[in-house]
Amino acid sequence: MHQAHMWKKIIHLLISQGYSQRQLAEVTGVDQSTISRIAEGRLSNPRYSVGHALIELAGGSDALAAKHGIRFSHSESTRPVAAGQGVANV
């Protein structure tokens, strides 16, 4: 699965949990337009701090792996990988 799709999936998961794009932007410290680009799959390479904040809001990497099949490498906690694939270059 492409890395942009992984971040898009995390954004949509958070929105389904009641977060708005504006709230996600405030928590991550970026403009709402950046969150929008991630949600649309047009930004596959968010800054480490943004990716980390999104992962934590979504319940952490273990929860994302267990509930949604989004897995992260141990060396880079903000690099999502689909089950059975190598590390994505985020």
C-alpha positions in Angstrom: 0.0 0.0 0.0 1.3 3.4 -1.0 2.5 5.7 1.9 0.2 8.5 1.0 -2.8 6.1 1.3 -1.6 5.2 4.8 -1.5 8.8 6.0 -4.8 9.5 4.3 -6.3 6.5 6.1 -5.1 7.8 9.5 -6.5 11.2 8.8 -9.9 9.8 7.8 -9.9 7.5 10.9 -9.3 10.5 13.1 -12.1 12.4 11.4 -14.4 9.5 11.9 -13.6 9.7 15.6 -14.8 13.3 15.7 -11.7 15.4 15.0 -12.1 18.1 12.4 -9.3 19.0 10.0 -8.9 22.3 11.9 -8.4 20.4 15.2 -5.9 18.1 13.7 -4.0 21.1 12.3 -4.0 22.7 15.8 -2.7 19.6 17.5 0.0 18.9 14.9 1.1 22.6 14.5 0.5 22.8 10.8 -2.0 24.7 8.6 -5.3 23.1 7.9 -4.3 23.0 4.2 -1.5 20.6 5.1 -4.0 18.3 6.8 -6.3 18.6 3.8 -3.4 17.6 1.4 -2.7 14.6 3.6 -6.4 13.6 3.7 -6.5 13.9 -0.1 -3.4 11.7 -0.6 -1.4 14.6 -2.1 1.1 14.8 0.7 2.8 11.5 1.5 5.7 12.9 3.4 4.5 14.8 6.6 7.2 16.1 9.0 8.1 13.7 11.8 6.3 15.8 14.4 3.1 15.8 12.4 3.2 12.1 11.8 4.0 11.3 15.4 1.1 13.5 16.6 -1.3 11.9 14.2 -0.2 8.4 15.3 -0.6 9.3 19.0 -4.1 10.8 18.4 -5.1 7.6 16.6 -4.2 5.5 19.7 -0.5 4.8 18.9 1.2 2.5 16.5 0.1 -0.7 18.3 -3.6 0.2 18.1 -3.2 1.2 14.4 -1.6 -2.1 13.6 -4.1 -4.2 15.6 -7.3 -2.5 14.6 -6.5 -1.1 11.1 -3.5 -3.1 9.7 -1.3 -0.1 9.6 2.2 -1.1 10.8 5.3 0.9 11.5 8.9 0.0 11.4 10.7 -0.1 14.8 13.5 2.3 13.6 11.1 5.0 12.4 7.8 5.2 14.2 6.2 7.4 11.6 6.9 5.3 8.6 3.7 3.3 7.9 3.9 0.0 6.1 1.2 -2.3 5.0 1.2 -5.8 6.4 3.7 -7.9 4.5 5.5 -5.0 2.9 8.8 -3.2 3.6 9.2 0.2 5.2 7.5 3.1 3.4 9.6 6.1 2.7 7.7 8.8 4.5 
